[in-house]
Amino acid sequence: MTDQAESLDLPEHPAPPEPAERTGDANLDFVRTQLAHRHLQFTPVPSWPGHRRALKQEAVRRGLTVRDAEKASYFFDGGRCVGGTVGLISTLAGYSAVRTTGSKALTKDLLSRAGLPVPQGRHFGAKRLESAVSWWADQTQAGSAGDVVVKPVDGNAGRGVSVEVRTEEQLRAAWQLARRESSRKQIIVEQQVAGVDTRVFVVGRRAVAATVRVPAHVIGDGTRSVASLAEEYEQARTVHTYLSSRPTYLDVGLLGRRGVALDDVPAPGEVVFLNGTANVSQGGVTVDVTEQIHPQLLDLAVRAVDAFPDLRAAGVDLLVPDLGAPEGATVIEINTSANFSINQVPGYGPPRDVAAAMLEEMLTGR
């Protein structure tokens, strides 16, 4: 890289460890093969009502009556309530499923007992940092640790999650970050597995959409700085209402640890990730892969939802090394309050009508 000074009007955060779970070469490969040729060509979405309103609009389209009560909306067919949603949690998710999936530790336990692949690791009380350090040291000495992920047992949207933790100092810093974000004061330390972050939305016993999320990034042209490219990237996102409402999180700490400065000029074709999180709330971008993902990966997501007896709709987060093969895929999380916007209006690719699938399940799946 050569030097070139540019300004950048994006939020900067001197975060200690990386606030995300999904990073690595898989993201790099995905950007190069799937996005490089259309990097700034986001699918135009001039307006989007949002998750809840999309459900309500679909209910009205089907001739149902919508009744709102505080943060809840209920759908009536004549005098019979056929379903609804409280916030982002629909009536297709039972109380037990919501409570259980709210704990990453309990979720892993149920998935593991169902024979599904999950990352290896342990969870600790927030006051047991020294026990966690000792366990991590034993794993490292045995050669089975590698990079680890540290996250709150009840975190969401990537908050409190640190990846590429490989030293005791990093582990201790990541622990404090996770502890601040955990209301249950429980921390998970687990193996970091490779793959692209893939959200499969399951309704009933069918995977209706699959979307890959990758961190915000720029692609070098050999003449402009990271700062200038990031401004162009942010401008390109404005055609997509949902994505542009969530500004890019610029992690200058991560860039520095990777030897990148904002005034550096990336070589032509060089990919520079602006942060380490694929979460849309942090500026991550979404790519529809419903037609190209291997059928067994969709089946894995369906089986993951089926592990919870009172769950009929959820977002399943997978880490997938190869979208064309099921080998090595891992179930990371089951989200009963998953915002289906990332599937219904992806940043790249065709929309998938998750709202229609959910209303159909409410009407016919009882």
C-alpha angles and dihedrals in degrees: 000000000000127000125261124157118227135158123240125199098202131112113272123207124187091208116178103218122013111280097222145071104217118068138118145083093318089068090048093051091047093052092048096048103031108028112022093086092050101025098142096028100100117176106260112246106173093179138009125180094208133241100299097040091047089057091048092049091050090050091052091047088057092052096256125140117239121213120188124206117176105301093346132091123193128195121218131197100198104311095337122096107223098180146306146177137261105206104314095332112097128204086254087080116070125217094255093051092049092050095044097046088049086074117063090200094055091043091054091048094054093044092048092049088052088057095250123142115258132164116272116245148099139255125227139189111260091248092056098079093131091053089051092049090049092049091047091049091051090050091048093049090050089052094239102105109070113160113348136203120228117198143151114264090233102033127131141188090028094292115151093008121130127187136190090037105168108149134058090243091054091047092054092048092047090049092058091048092052093044092057090055098046118091089183092050093228123132130199123210112187145156115282109233128199125247147086118286105254123184113200114189111212123196118182104327095328133092102223100179142009124199131179117216120204130179120263109275146166131220118221125238098187094248110059131064127244088253094054093045090049091054090052090048092051091049092051090055092060091084087068110069097197097047096041091055087067110063120218115266106228108204104198089174092060092044090052093050088052092050096251126133126192092244094051116113112225118220118252109289094009112141118219118186112215093206139356101248128093093195112122089222086066096046099274117155128230128223124189111231100163094123098043104041116103113262091233090060090055089048090051089057092049091050090049091057090044089060087075110067097208099043123104102158132030145133112254117204115210132179105219123189093191124016089205096057135044096218116115097009116145132197109232105172147353112218119196091179095048112152103232091203090096089059100036096047107022121184090239126026137019124323120255117214101230092156091061091049091051094049090048090053091049091052101041108018099068 
